[in-house]
Amino acid sequence: MRPLRFRLAKPFLRAAAWALLLGGASLACGYRLLGTGNLPEGIRTVAVLPFERQVPVVQLDQRLTEAVTQEMARRLKVRVQSQKEGADAVLTGAIRSFHVAPLSYDEAGRANRYQVSLGVRVRLADSRGTVLYESQAFRFTETYARSSSPATFAAEEVVAYEQVARDFARALVSALVEGGGGR
């Protein structure tokens, strides 16, 4: 019996050793879990300037600025302010495009699913002017469902902009710390 147990244990130990070896090698190659990145050392305060609105959607610029500010403060553990003075880095952005396209309709012919797309110019530079992240066309696209209750249709537009802004902010902060592009 003993040799049989040893034979069963040996492949298990070999597999465990390979898993540890490959796991260590992947860490050495620079792989890490998504969302675990951070800004360069020394950046403790980030100024998030108001996003410029180049689209005819009122309040979208304010909602995006607020959401990005909150997401950076929450996720990056940095102090976020609205003025350049005293900041270690400055984030600027301009909303270049905003599109909403209906994807499906209910029995009454009202759209109940939408695809929202944003195109935003984004730049994060440190206090010396060194660009840490830049995208001339950060793309964000997401699908949203509309409530089936007609009583909530009027108030949903405001809620939808807030949801889009929060989702955009998550995607942007991920790109900032991971160095990737937009969705």
OpenMM code with the backbone's topology and positions (N, CA, C; nanometers):
from openmm import Vec3, app, unit

residues = "MET ARG PRO LEU ARG PHE ARG LEU ALA LYS PRO PHE LEU ARG ALA ALA ALA TRP ALA LEU LEU LEU GLY GLY ALA SER LEU ALA CYS GLY TYR ARG LEU LEU GLY THR GLY ASN LEU PRO GLU GLY ILE ARG THR VAL ALA VAL LEU PRO PHE GLU ARG GLN VAL PRO VAL VAL GLN LEU ASP GLN ARG LEU THR GLU ALA VAL THR GLN GLU MET ALA ARG ARG LEU LYS VAL ARG VAL GLN SER GLN LYS GLU GLY ALA ASP ALA VAL LEU THR GLY ALA ILE ARG SER PHE HIS VAL ALA PRO LEU SER TYR ASP GLU ALA GLY ARG ALA ASN ARG TYR GLN VAL SER LEU GLY VAL ARG VAL ARG LEU ALA ASP SER ARG GLY THR VAL LEU TYR GLU SER GLN ALA PHE ARG PHE THR GLU THR TYR ALA ARG SER SER SER PRO ALA THR PHE ALA ALA GLU GLU VAL VAL ALA TYR GLU GLN VAL ALA ARG ASP PHE ALA ARG ALA LEU VAL SER ALA LEU VAL GLU GLY GLY GLY GLY ARG".split()
positions = [
    Vec3(0.0804, -0.1201, 0.0000),
    Vec3(0.0000, 0.0000, 0.0000),
    Vec3(0.0847, 0.1265, 0.0000),
    Vec3(0.1882, 0.1267, 0.0729),
    Vec3(0.2699, 0.2461, 0.0856),
    Vec3(0.3233, 0.2963, -0.0496),
    Vec3(0.3767, 0.2108, -0.1355),
    Vec3(0.4245, 0.2597, -0.2637),
    Vec3(0.3135, 0.3236, -0.3482),
    Vec3(0.1910, 0.2736, -0.3357),
    Vec3(0.0806, 0.3303, -0.4106),
    Vec3(0.0540, 0.4740, -0.3643),
    Vec3(0.0544, 0.4964, -0.2347),
    Vec3(0.0348, 0.6319, -0.1824),
    Vec3(0.1479, 0.7239, -0.2292),
    Vec3(0.2667, 0.6723, -0.2278),
    Vec3(0.3803, 0.7518, -0.2715),
    Vec3(0.3659, 0.7900, -0.4184),
    Vec3(0.3212, 0.6948, -0.4994),
    Vec3(0.3024, 0.7237, -0.6414),
    Vec3(0.1925, 0.8277, -0.6625),
    Vec3(0.0879, 0.8245, -0.5836),
    Vec3(-0.0182, 0.9224, -0.5960),
    Vec3(0.0290, 1.0595, -0.5480),
    Vec3(0.1091, 1.0608, -0.4440),
    Vec3(0.1556, 1.1868, -0.3876),
    Vec3(0.2601, 1.2523, -0.4779),
    Vec3(0.3426, 1.1713, -0.5431),
    Vec3(0.4494, 1.2258, -0.6255),
    Vec3(0.3959, 1.3127, -0.7404),
    Vec3(0.2949, 1.2690, -0.8173),
    Vec3(0.2418, 1.3574, -0.9223),
    Vec3(0.1799, 1.4853, -0.8638),
    Vec3(0.1170, 1.4721, -0.7487),
    Vec3(0.0585, 1.5900, -0.6853),
    Vec3(0.1668, 1.6896, -0.6463),
    Vec3(0.2755, 1.6406, -0.5875),
    Vec3(0.3853, 1.7276, -0.5477),
    Vec3(0.4513, 1.7908, -0.6708),
    Vec3(0.4647, 1.7134, -0.7756),
    Vec3(0.5235, 1.7657, -0.8986),
    Vec3(0.4359, 1.8770, -0.9566),
    Vec3(0.3038, 1.8563, -0.9572),
    Vec3(0.2122, 1.9580, -1.0091),
    Vec3(0.2159, 2.0836, -0.9223),
    Vec3(0.2240, 2.0649, -0.7904),
    Vec3(0.2298, 2.1794, -0.6995),
    Vec3(0.3594, 2.2574, -0.7219),
    Vec3(0.4701, 2.1857, -0.7417),
    Vec3(0.5977, 2.2525, -0.7650),
    Vec3(0.5933, 2.3320, -0.8954),
    Vec3(0.5347, 2.2740, -1.0006),
    Vec3(0.5223, 2.3463, -1.1276),
    Vec3(0.4342, 2.4698, -1.1125),
    Vec3(0.3259, 2.4551, -1.0374),
    Vec3(0.2362, 2.5698, -1.0163),
    Vec3(0.3095, 2.6831, -0.9448),
    Vec3(0.3884, 2.6497, -0.8439),
    Vec3(0.4653, 2.7515, -0.7728),
    Vec3(0.5701, 2.8148, -0.8636),
    Vec3(0.6376, 2.7333, -0.9417),
    Vec3(0.7397, 2.7827, -1.0321),
    Vec3(0.6796, 2.8770, -1.1368),
    Vec3(0.5689, 2.8340, -1.1985),
    Vec3(0.5045, 2.9182, -1.2998),
    Vec3(0.4452, 3.0443, -1.2378),
    Vec3(0.3894, 3.0326, -1.1188),
    Vec3(0.3352, 3.1497, -1.0498),
    Vec3(0.4445, 3.2502, -1.0186),
    Vec3(0.5568, 3.2027, -0.9716),
    Vec3(0.6692, 3.2926, -0.9429),
    Vec3(0.7244, 3.3551, -1.0688),
    Vec3(0.7292, 3.2778, -1.1762),
    Vec3(0.7802, 3.3306, -1.3027),
    Vec3(0.6869, 3.4382, -1.3577),
    Vec3(0.5565, 3.4181, -1.3430),
    Vec3(0.4638, 3.5192, -1.3944),
    Vec3(0.4757, 3.6485, -1.3153),
    Vec3(0.5022, 3.6397, -1.1863),
    Vec3(0.5219, 3.7610, -1.1069),
    Vec3(0.6509, 3.8321, -1.1485),
    Vec3(0.7522, 3.7542, -1.1777),
    Vec3(0.8794, 3.8125, -1.2187),
    Vec3(0.8679, 3.8811, -1.3546),
    Vec3(0.7739, 3.8365, -1.4379),
    Vec3(0.7561, 3.8967, -1.5703),
    Vec3(0.6727, 4.0232, -1.5661),
    Vec3(0.6253, 4.0617, -1.4492),
    Vec3(0.5508, 4.1855, -1.4386),
    Vec3(0.4007, 4.1685, -1.4388),
    Vec3(0.3509, 4.0467, -1.4416),
    Vec3(0.2069, 4.0274, -1.4366),
    Vec3(0.1564, 4.0561, -1.2965),
    Vec3(0.0360, 4.1116, -1.2909),
    Vec3(-0.0260, 4.1359, -1.1610),
    Vec3(-0.1760, 4.1348, -1.1791),
    Vec3(-0.2472, 4.1259, -1.0685),
    Vec3(-0.3912, 4.1255, -1.0742),
    Vec3(-0.4415, 4.2620, -1.1202),
    Vec3(-0.5461, 4.2621, -1.2000),
    Vec3(-0.6045, 4.3859, -1.2479),
    Vec3(-0.6519, 4.4695, -1.1305),
    Vec3(-0.6239, 4.5973, -1.1351),
    Vec3(-0.6698, 4.6869, -1.0307),
    Vec3(-0.5743, 4.7007, -0.9145),
    Vec3(-0.4582, 4.6353, -0.9212),
    Vec3(-0.3640, 4.6431, -0.8103),
    Vec3(-0.2509, 4.7400, -0.8380),
    Vec3(-0.2545, 4.8057, -0.9524),
    Vec3(-0.1500, 4.9014, -0.9859),
    Vec3(-0.1661, 5.0291, -0.9052),
    Vec3(-0.0741, 5.1193, -0.9238),
    Vec3(-0.0812, 5.2460, -0.8544),
    Vec3(-0.0085, 5.3507, -0.9372),
    Vec3(-0.0228, 5.4744, -0.8982),
    Vec3(0.0493, 5.5821, -0.9650),
    Vec3(0.1961, 5.5767, -0.9248),
    Vec3(0.2837, 5.6421, -1.0003),
    Vec3(0.4258, 5.6424, -0.9644),
    Vec3(0.4483, 5.6957, -0.8224),
    Vec3(0.5552, 5.6472, -0.7621),
    Vec3(0.5886, 5.6895, -0.6261),
    Vec3(0.6093, 5.8407, -0.6208),
    Vec3(0.5691, 5.9001, -0.5131),
    Vec3(0.5839, 6.0436, -0.4959),
    Vec3(0.4594, 6.1218, -0.5326),
    Vec3(0.3633, 6.0561, -0.5960),
    Vec3(0.2387, 6.1255, -0.6295),
    Vec3(0.1377, 6.0953, -0.5200),
    Vec3(0.1167, 6.1968, -0.4380),
    Vec3(0.0241, 6.1825, -0.3252),
    Vec3(-0.0994, 6.2702, -0.3411),
    Vec3(-0.0880, 6.3717, -0.4275),
    Vec3(-0.1989, 6.4642, -0.4520),
    Vec3(-0.2182, 6.4786, -0.6023),
    Vec3(-0.3416, 6.4582, -0.6454),
    Vec3(-0.3743, 6.4704, -0.7874),
    Vec3(-0.4823, 6.5767, -0.8032),
    Vec3(-0.4599, 6.6686, -0.8951),
    Vec3(-0.5617, 6.7682, -0.9297),
    Vec3(-0.6419, 6.7127, -1.0468),
    Vec3(-0.7723, 6.7006, -1.0268),
    Vec3(-0.8617, 6.6607, -1.1353),
    Vec3(-0.9340, 6.7877, -1.1782),
    Vec3(-0.8928, 6.8394, -1.2924),
    Vec3(-0.9542, 6.9620, -1.3429),
    Vec3(-1.0875, 6.9282, -1.4095),
    Vec3(-1.1811, 7.0224, -1.4119),
    Vec3(-1.3115, 6.9952, -1.4743),
    Vec3(-1.2939, 6.9493, -1.6188),
    Vec3(-1.3659, 6.8423, -1.6537),
    Vec3(-1.3617, 6.7925, -1.7909),
    Vec3(-1.4261, 6.8961, -1.8826),
    Vec3(-1.3657, 6.9146, -1.9969),
    Vec3(-1.4198, 7.0051, -2.0971),
    Vec3(-1.5290, 6.9303, -2.1732),
    Vec3(-1.6404, 6.9967, -2.1967),
    Vec3(-1.7529, 6.9341, -2.2669),
    Vec3(-1.7564, 6.9840, -2.4100),
    Vec3(-1.7321, 6.8930, -2.5043),
    Vec3(-1.7384, 6.9261, -2.6461),
    Vec3(-1.8584, 6.8585, -2.7121),
    Vec3(-1.9546, 6.8162, -2.6291),
    Vec3(-2.0774, 6.7528, -2.6758),
    Vec3(-2.1955, 6.8281, -2.6153),
    Vec3(-2.3115, 6.8222, -2.6792),
    Vec3(-2.4263, 6.8991, -2.6288),
    Vec3(-2.5055, 6.8287, -2.5184),
    Vec3(-2.4376, 6.7616, -2.4282),
    Vec3(-2.5059, 6.6910, -2.3196),
    Vec3(-2.4761, 6.7657, -2.1899),
    Vec3(-2.5753, 6.8377, -2.1428),
    Vec3(-2.5603, 6.9212, -2.0243),
    Vec3(-2.5321, 6.8339, -1.9018),
    Vec3(-2.4424, 6.8758, -1.8195),
    Vec3(-2.4030, 6.8156, -1.6924),
    Vec3(-2.3173, 6.6899, -1.7063),
    Vec3(-2.2955, 6.6409, -1.8262),
    Vec3(-2.2123, 6.5215, -1.8407),
    Vec3(-2.0697, 6.5493, -1.7949),
    Vec3(-2.0175, 6.6661, -1.8270),
    Vec3(-1.8820, 6.7028, -1.7855),
    Vec3(-1.8692, 6.7068, -1.6333),
    Vec3(-1.9690, 6.7623, -1.5656),
    Vec3(-1.9664, 6.7674, -1.4193),
    Vec3(-1.9732, 6.6287, -1.3582),
    Vec3(-2.0592, 6.5456, -1.4126),
    Vec3(-2.0748, 6.4094, -1.3574),
    Vec3(-1.9474, 6.3265, -1.3773),
    Vec3(-1.8848, 6.3396, -1.4946),
    Vec3(-1.7602, 6.2659, -1.5180),
    Vec3(-1.6500, 6.3161, -1.4248),
    Vec3(-1.6377, 6.4459, -1.4090),
    Vec3(-1.5353, 6.5024, -1.3208),
    Vec3(-1.5545, 6.4531, -1.1779),
    Vec3(-1.6766, 6.4571, -1.1283),
    Vec3(-1.7062, 6.4108, -0.9920),
    Vec3(-1.6762, 6.2622, -0.9759),
    Vec3(-1.7195, 6.1817, -1.0729),
    Vec3(-1.6996, 6.0370, -1.0627),
    Vec3(-1.5516, 5.9998, -1.0675),
    Vec3(-1.4749, 6.0648, -1.1548),
    Vec3(-1.3309, 6.0363, -1.1634),
    Vec3(-1.2620, 6.0787, -1.0334),
    Vec3(-1.3004, 6.1930, -0.9804),
    Vec3(-1.2440, 6.2396, -0.8536),
    Vec3(-1.2690, 6.1387, -0.7429),
    Vec3(-1.3913, 6.0932, -0.7304),
    Vec3(-1.4262, 5.9962, -0.6262),
    Vec3(-1.3547, 5.8631, -0.6453),
    Vec3(-1.3493, 5.8156, -0.7694),
    Vec3(-1.2849, 5.6865, -0.7964),
    Vec3(-1.1345, 5.6914, -0.7686),
    Vec3(-1.0701, 5.8008, -0.8050),
    Vec3(-0.9265, 5.8137, -0.7782),
    Vec3(-0.9002, 5.8183, -0.6280),
    Vec3(-0.9794, 5.8949, -0.5570),
    Vec3(-0.9613, 5.9048, -0.4117),
    Vec3(-0.9853, 5.7698, -0.3449),
    Vec3(-1.0862, 5.6980, -0.3905),
    Vec3(-1.1210, 5.5687, -0.3300),
    Vec3(-1.0178, 5.4607, -0.3631),
    Vec3(-0.9820, 5.4520, -0.4886),
    Vec3(-0.9010, 5.3399, -0.5335),
    Vec3(-0.7508, 5.3623, -0.5237),
    Vec3(-0.7070, 5.4853, -0.5422),
    Vec3(-0.5635, 5.5096, -0.5452),
    Vec3(-0.5096, 5.5605, -0.4126),
    Vec3(-0.5975, 5.5918, -0.3221),
    Vec3(-0.5561, 5.6399, -0.1894),
    Vec3(-0.4669, 5.7631, -0.2016),
    Vec3(-0.5065, 5.8542, -0.2891),
    Vec3(-0.4368, 5.9819, -0.3042),
    Vec3(-0.5337, 6.0928, -0.2649),
    Vec3(-0.4782, 6.2064, -0.2329),
    Vec3(-0.5613, 6.3233, -0.2071),
    Vec3(-0.5957, 6.3826, -0.3424),
    Vec3(-0.7230, 6.4115, -0.3632),
    Vec3(-0.7671, 6.4658, -0.4911),
    Vec3(-0.8219, 6.6055, -0.4662),
    Vec3(-0.7799, 6.6971, -0.5511),
    Vec3(-0.8243, 6.8364, -0.5378),
    Vec3(-0.8607, 6.8902, -0.6751),
    Vec3(-0.9199, 7.0096, -0.6763),
    Vec3(-0.9645, 7.0668, -0.8029),
    Vec3(-0.8711, 7.1748, -0.8580),
    Vec3(-0.7658, 7.2129, -0.7844),
    Vec3(-0.6715, 7.3140, -0.8311),
    Vec3(-0.5351, 7.2514, -0.8588),
    Vec3(-0.4643, 7.3090, -0.9564),
    Vec3(-0.3298, 7.2621, -0.9917),
    Vec3(-0.2287, 7.2889, -0.8803),
    Vec3(-0.2415, 7.4031, -0.8141),
    Vec3(-0.1442, 7.4450, -0.7139),
    Vec3(-0.1313, 7.3415, -0.6029),
    Vec3(-0.0083, 7.2989, -0.5798),
    Vec3(0.0198, 7.2034, -0.4738),
    Vec3(-0.0017, 7.0584, -0.5119),
    Vec3(-0.0404, 7.0307, -0.6350),
    Vec3(-0.0649, 6.8925, -0.6780),
    Vec3(0.0628, 6.8302, -0.7344),
    Vec3(0.0804, 6.7012, -0.7092),
    Vec3(0.1935, 6.6270, -0.7642),
    Vec3(0.1680, 6.5851, -0.9092),
    Vec3(0.0390, 6.5785, -0.9471),
    Vec3(0.0009, 6.5424, -1.0838),
    Vec3(-0.1318, 6.6095, -1.1154),
    Vec3(-0.1554, 6.6286, -1.2457),
    Vec3(-0.2778, 6.6943, -1.2909),
    Vec3(-0.3434, 6.6088, -1.3988),
    Vec3(-0.4736, 6.5840, -1.3822),
    Vec3(-0.5525, 6.5095, -1.4799),
    Vec3(-0.6450, 6.6072, -1.5512),
    Vec3(-0.6369, 6.6072, -1.6836),
    Vec3(-0.7268, 6.6895, -1.7644),
    Vec3(-0.8000, 6.5990, -1.8621),
    Vec3(-0.9180, 6.6430, -1.9037),
    Vec3(-0.9951, 6.5630, -1.9979),
    Vec3(-1.0920, 6.6474, -2.0762),
    Vec3(-1.1281, 6.6002, -2.1942),
    Vec3(-1.2276, 6.6663, -2.2791),
    Vec3(-1.3177, 6.5587, -2.3390),
    Vec3(-1.4475, 6.5745, -2.3195),
    Vec3(-1.5450, 6.4793, -2.3742),
    Vec3(-1.5640, 6.5155, -2.5215),
    Vec3(-1.5151, 6.4292, -2.6082),
    Vec3(-1.5179, 6.4578, -2.7513),
    Vec3(-1.6387, 6.3978, -2.8217),
    Vec3(-1.6898, 6.2866, -2.7682),
    Vec3(-1.8076, 6.2264, -2.8316),
    Vec3(-1.8916, 6.1554, -2.7263),
    Vec3(-2.0207, 6.1536, -2.7501),
    Vec3(-2.1158, 6.0848, -2.6633),
    Vec3(-2.2282, 6.0348, -2.7521),
    Vec3(-2.2479, 5.9040, -2.7553),
    Vec3(-2.3512, 5.8445, -2.8403),
    Vec3(-2.4328, 5.7458, -2.7589),
    Vec3(-2.5636, 5.7488, -2.7816),
    Vec3(-2.6550, 5.6534, -2.7206),
    Vec3(-2.7319, 5.5886, -2.8347),
    Vec3(-2.7273, 5.4553, -2.8401),
    Vec3(-2.7965, 5.3827, -2.9462),
    Vec3(-2.8885, 5.2784, -2.8844),
    Vec3(-3.0167, 5.2799, -2.9206),
    Vec3(-3.1074, 5.1773, -2.8690),
    Vec3(-3.0714, 5.0411, -2.9279),
    Vec3(-3.0766, 4.9391, -2.8444),
    Vec3(-3.0441, 4.8032, -2.8894),
    Vec3(-3.1667, 4.7134, -2.8993),
    Vec3(-3.2667, 4.7379, -2.8121),
    Vec3(-3.3888, 4.6581, -2.8169),
    Vec3(-3.5058, 4.7418, -2.7662),
    Vec3(-3.6268, 4.6930, -2.7962),
    Vec3(-3.7486, 4.7671, -2.7642),
    Vec3(-3.8472, 4.6771, -2.6913),
    Vec3(-3.9323, 4.7383, -2.6079),
    Vec3(-4.0366, 4.6620, -2.5380),
    Vec3(-4.1599, 4.6512, -2.6279),
    Vec3(-4.2677, 4.5904, -2.5731),
    Vec3(-4.3906, 4.5697, -2.6517),
    Vec3(-4.4546, 4.7007, -2.6970),
    Vec3(-4.4346, 4.8055, -2.6188),
    Vec3(-4.4939, 4.9357, -2.6519),
    Vec3(-4.4083, 5.0149, -2.7511),
    Vec3(-4.2953, 4.9596, -2.7915),
    Vec3(-4.2088, 5.0268, -2.8875),
    Vec3(-4.1082, 5.1218, -2.8248),
    Vec3(-4.0961, 5.1199, -2.6910),
    Vec3(-3.9973, 5.2040, -2.6219),
    Vec3(-3.8654, 5.1274, -2.6103),
    Vec3(-3.7581, 5.1973, -2.6301),
    Vec3(-3.6259, 5.1340, -2.6167),
    Vec3(-3.6071, 5.0902, -2.4718),
    Vec3(-3.5577, 4.9686, -2.4521),
    Vec3(-3.5347, 4.9202, -2.3155),
    Vec3(-3.3897, 4.8788, -2.2907),
    Vec3(-3.3078, 4.8790, -2.3946),
    Vec3(-3.1633, 4.8553, -2.3793),
    Vec3(-3.0901, 4.9514, -2.4708),
    Vec3(-2.9824, 5.0084, -2.4160),
    Vec3(-2.9050, 5.1079, -2.4894),
    Vec3(-2.7573, 5.0738, -2.4840),
    Vec3(-2.6877, 5.1164, -2.5871),
    Vec3(-2.5421, 5.1125, -2.5839),
    Vec3(-2.4944, 5.2569, -2.5768),
    Vec3(-2.4146, 5.2860, -2.4744),
    Vec3(-2.3615, 5.4201, -2.4539),
    Vec3(-2.2131, 5.4174, -2.4865),
    Vec3(-2.1690, 5.5134, -2.5679),
    Vec3(-2.0276, 5.5237, -2.6048),
    Vec3(-1.9776, 5.6644, -2.5760),
    Vec3(-1.8593, 5.6699, -2.5176),
    Vec3(-1.7930, 5.7975, -2.4887),
    Vec3(-1.6553, 5.7950, -2.5516),
    Vec3(-1.6152, 5.9089, -2.6043),
    Vec3(-1.4784, 5.9281, -2.6507),
    Vec3(-1.4221, 6.0480, -2.5766),
    Vec3(-1.3149, 6.0276, -2.5028),
    Vec3(-1.2619, 6.1331, -2.4167),
    Vec3(-1.1109, 6.1461, -2.4367),
    Vec3(-1.0651, 6.2706, -2.4507),
    Vec3(-0.9212, 6.2974, -2.4508),
    Vec3(-0.8798, 6.3109, -2.3054),
    Vec3(-0.7787, 6.2348, -2.2642),
    Vec3(-0.7361, 6.2328, -2.1240),
    Vec3(-0.5849, 6.2476, -2.1160),
    Vec3(-0.5405, 6.3234, -2.0168),
    Vec3(-0.3962, 6.3406, -1.9962),
    Vec3(-0.3682, 6.3525, -1.8475),
    Vec3(-0.2727, 6.2736, -1.8008),
    Vec3(-0.2243, 6.2817, -1.6627),
    Vec3(-0.0754, 6.3119, -1.6699),
    Vec3(-0.0371, 6.4248, -1.6116),
    Vec3(0.1035, 6.4650, -1.6126),
    Vec3(0.1453, 6.5009, -1.4709),
    Vec3(0.2735, 6.4751, -1.4401),
    Vec3(0.3217, 6.5126, -1.3070),
    Vec3(0.3509, 6.6619, -1.3032),
    Vec3(0.3916, 6.7114, -1.1876),
    Vec3(0.4107, 6.8553, -1.1685),
    Vec3(0.5239, 6.9130, -1.2551),
    Vec3(0.6143, 6.8274, -1.3034),
    Vec3(0.7224, 6.8732, -1.3919),
    Vec3(0.6801, 6.8722, -1.5388),
    Vec3(0.5592, 6.8228, -1.5657),
    Vec3(0.5098, 6.8175, -1.7030),
    Vec3(0.5311, 6.6847, -1.7717),
    Vec3(0.5915, 6.5895, -1.7035),
    Vec3(0.6127, 6.4566, -1.7614),
    Vec3(0.4779, 6.3862, -1.7745),
    Vec3(0.4457, 6.3413, -1.8946),
    Vec3(0.3181, 6.2752, -1.9189),
    Vec3(0.3244, 6.1325, -1.8636),
    Vec3(0.2325, 6.1028, -1.7733),
    Vec3(0.2246, 5.9698, -1.7136),
    Vec3(0.1257, 5.8815, -1.7887),
    Vec3(0.0239, 5.9435, -1.8449),
    Vec3(-0.0764, 5.8723, -1.9240),
    Vec3(-0.1401, 5.9726, -2.0182),
    Vec3(-0.1631, 5.9298, -2.1421),
    Vec3(-0.2316, 6.0160, -2.2376),
    Vec3(-0.3045, 5.9316, -2.3396),
    Vec3(-0.4258, 5.9726, -2.3680),
    Vec3(-0.5045, 5.9094, -2.4730),
    Vec3(-0.5844, 6.0183, -2.5425),
    Vec3(-0.5674, 6.0292, -2.6710),
    Vec3(-0.6436, 6.1274, -2.7483),
    Vec3(-0.7872, 6.0817, -2.7698),
    Vec3(-0.8101, 5.9516, -2.7564),
    Vec3(-0.9448, 5.8967, -2.7794),
    Vec3(-0.9691, 5.7787, -2.6871),
    Vec3(-0.9778, 5.8059, -2.5567),
    Vec3(-1.0110, 5.7001, -2.4615),
    Vec3(-1.1550, 5.6595, -2.4896),
    Vec3(-1.1750, 5.5326, -2.5250),
    Vec3(-1.3079, 5.4832, -2.5624),
    Vec3(-1.3703, 5.4091, -2.4456),
    Vec3(-1.4944, 5.4422, -2.4181),
    Vec3(-1.5729, 5.3720, -2.3172),
    Vec3(-1.7058, 5.3365, -2.3806),
    Vec3(-1.7413, 5.2082, -2.3778),
    Vec3(-1.8683, 5.1612, -2.4331),
    Vec3(-1.9290, 5.0629, -2.3349),
    Vec3(-2.0562, 5.0806, -2.3054),
    Vec3(-2.1250, 4.9908, -2.2120),
    Vec3(-2.2716, 4.9817, -2.2530),
    Vec3(-2.3349, 4.8711, -2.2159),
    Vec3(-2.4764, 4.8492, -2.2438),
    Vec3(-2.5542, 4.8646, -2.1141),
    Vec3(-2.6661, 4.9344, -2.1225),
    Vec3(-2.7509, 4.9597, -2.0057),
    Vec3(-2.8954, 4.9238, -2.0378),
    Vec3(-2.9668, 4.8759, -1.9353),
    Vec3(-3.1087, 4.8446, -1.9491),
    Vec3(-3.1906, 4.9563, -1.8862),
    Vec3(-3.3052, 4.9827, -1.9447),
    Vec3(-3.3954, 5.0853, -1.8928),
    Vec3(-3.5022, 5.0174, -1.8090),
    Vec3(-3.5474, 5.0846, -1.7058),
    Vec3(-3.6519, 5.0325, -1.6186),
    Vec3(-3.7787, 5.0063, -1.6990),
    Vec3(-3.8525, 4.9052, -1.6603),
    Vec3(-3.9770, 4.8738, -1.7309),
    Vec3(-4.0942, 4.9554, -1.6781),
    Vec3(-4.0745, 5.0299, -1.5726),
    Vec3(-4.1815, 5.1109, -1.5145),
    Vec3(-4.1886, 5.2476, -1.5815),
    Vec3(-4.3012, 5.2791, -1.6485),
    Vec3(-4.3135, 5.4099, -1.7151),
    Vec3(-4.3049, 5.5272, -1.6170),
    Vec3(-4.3353, 5.5060, -1.4918),
    Vec3(-4.3316, 5.6139, -1.3926),
    Vec3(-4.1898, 5.6629, -1.3672),
    Vec3(-4.0903, 5.5813, -1.3931),
    Vec3(-3.9520, 5.6195, -1.3649),
    Vec3(-3.8780, 5.6739, -1.4868),
    Vec3(-3.9424, 5.6747, -1.6039),
    Vec3(-3.8738, 5.7184, -1.7250),
    Vec3(-3.8187, 5.8600, -1.7147),
    Vec3(-3.8929, 5.9528, -1.6581),
    Vec3(-3.8503, 6.0924, -1.6533),
    Vec3(-3.7235, 6.1103, -1.5711),
    Vec3(-3.7131, 6.0454, -1.4569),
    Vec3(-3.5972, 6.0615, -1.3684),
    Vec3(-3.4790, 5.9746, -1.4097),
    Vec3(-3.5012, 5.8822, -1.5024),
    Vec3(-3.3953, 5.7883, -1.5366),
    Vec3(-3.2777, 5.8504, -1.6092),
    Vec3(-3.2990, 5.9570, -1.6805),
    Vec3(-3.1896, 6.0173, -1.7555),
    Vec3(-3.0772, 6.0627, -1.6617),
    Vec3(-3.1140, 6.1264, -1.5517),
    Vec3(-3.0149, 6.1722, -1.4542),
    Vec3(-2.9423, 6.0535, -1.3934),
    Vec3(-3.0171, 5.9504, -1.3558),
    Vec3(-2.9575, 5.8299, -1.2970),
    Vec3(-2.8663, 5.7626, -1.3985),
    Vec3(-2.9082, 5.7610, -1.5250),
    Vec3(-2.8268, 5.6981, -1.6288),
    Vec3(-2.6936, 5.7701, -1.6457),
    Vec3(-2.6937, 5.9021, -1.6461),
    Vec3(-2.5690, 5.9768, -1.6577),
    Vec3(-2.4763, 5.9483, -1.5395),
    Vec3(-2.5328, 5.9359, -1.4211),
    Vec3(-2.4508, 5.9053, -1.3032),
    Vec3(-2.3892, 5.7668, -1.3151),
    Vec3(-2.4673, 5.6692, -1.3614),
    Vec3(-2.4160, 5.5331, -1.3780),
    Vec3(-2.3071, 5.5284, -1.4847),
    Vec3(-2.3302, 5.5944, -1.5969),
    Vec3(-2.2294, 5.6006, -1.7030),
    Vec3(-2.1018, 5.6645, -1.6490),
    Vec3(-2.1166, 5.7739, -1.5730),
    Vec3(-1.9998, 5.8435, -1.5177),
    Vec3(-1.9218, 5.7535, -1.4226),
    Vec3(-1.9907, 5.6810, -1.3363),
    Vec3(-1.9214, 5.5898, -1.2428),
    Vec3(-1.8478, 5.4792, -1.3179),
    Vec3(-1.9142, 5.4194, -1.4168),
    Vec3(-1.8508, 5.3118, -1.4939),
    Vec3(-1.7319, 5.3642, -1.5741),
    Vec3(-1.7487, 5.4813, -1.6327),
    Vec3(-1.6382, 5.5443, -1.7053),
    Vec3(-1.5205, 5.5685, -1.6110),
    Vec3(-1.5476, 5.6219, -1.4928),
    Vec3(-1.4409, 5.6516, -1.3966),
    Vec3(-1.3644, 5.5258, -1.3583),
    Vec3(-1.4345, 5.4165, -1.3367),
    Vec3(-1.3667, 5.2893, -1.3045),
    Vec3(-1.2746, 5.2474, -1.4180),
    Vec3(-1.3245, 5.2557, -1.5408),
    Vec3(-1.2439, 5.2162, -1.6568),
    Vec3(-1.1223, 5.3077, -1.6728),
    Vec3(-1.1422, 5.4370, -1.6535),
    Vec3(-1.0322, 5.5313, -1.6694),
    Vec3(-0.9255, 5.5118, -1.5624),
    Vec3(-0.9654, 5.4985, -1.4379),
    Vec3(-0.8670, 5.4799, -1.3307),
    Vec3(-0.7914, 5.3488, -1.3510),
    Vec3(-0.8604, 5.2450, -1.3966),
    Vec3(-0.7913, 5.1188, -1.4287),
    Vec3(-0.6859, 5.1420, -1.5360),
    Vec3(-0.7210, 5.2158, -1.6398),
    Vec3(-0.6258, 5.2429, -1.7473),
    Vec3(-0.5077, 5.3263, -1.6956),
    Vec3(-0.5355, 5.4214, -1.6075),
    Vec3(-0.4286, 5.5059, -1.5540),
    Vec3(-0.3255, 5.4244, -1.4773),
    Vec3(-0.3714, 5.3322, -1.3953),
    Vec3(-0.2775, 5.2572, -1.3115),
    Vec3(-0.2209, 5.1333, -1.3806),
    Vec3(-0.2920, 5.0835, -1.4795),
    Vec3(-0.2447, 4.9637, -1.5487),
    Vec3(-0.1744, 4.9981, -1.6795),
    Vec3(-0.1884, 5.1249, -1.7221),
    Vec3(-0.1214, 5.1680, -1.8447),
    Vec3(-0.1887, 5.1221, -1.9720),
    Vec3(-0.3143, 5.0762, -1.9625),
    Vec3(-0.3840, 5.0295, -2.0815),
    Vec3(-0.4700, 5.1364, -2.1442),
    Vec3(-0.5300, 5.1044, -2.2552),
    Vec3(-0.6183, 5.1977, -2.3249),
    Vec3(-0.7601, 5.1862, -2.2743),
    Vec3(-0.8513, 5.2522, -2.3405),
    Vec3(-0.9916, 5.2526, -2.3026),
    Vec3(-1.0624, 5.1284, -2.3489),
    Vec3(-1.1859, 5.1141, -2.3031),
    Vec3(-1.2661, 5.0005, -2.3429),
    Vec3(-1.3391, 5.0302, -2.4702),
] * unit.nanometer
topology = app.Topology()
chain = topology.addChain("A")
for resn in residues:
    res = topology.addResidue(resn, chain)
    for name in ("N", "CA", "C"):
        topology.addAtom(name, app.Element.getBySymbol(name[0]), res)
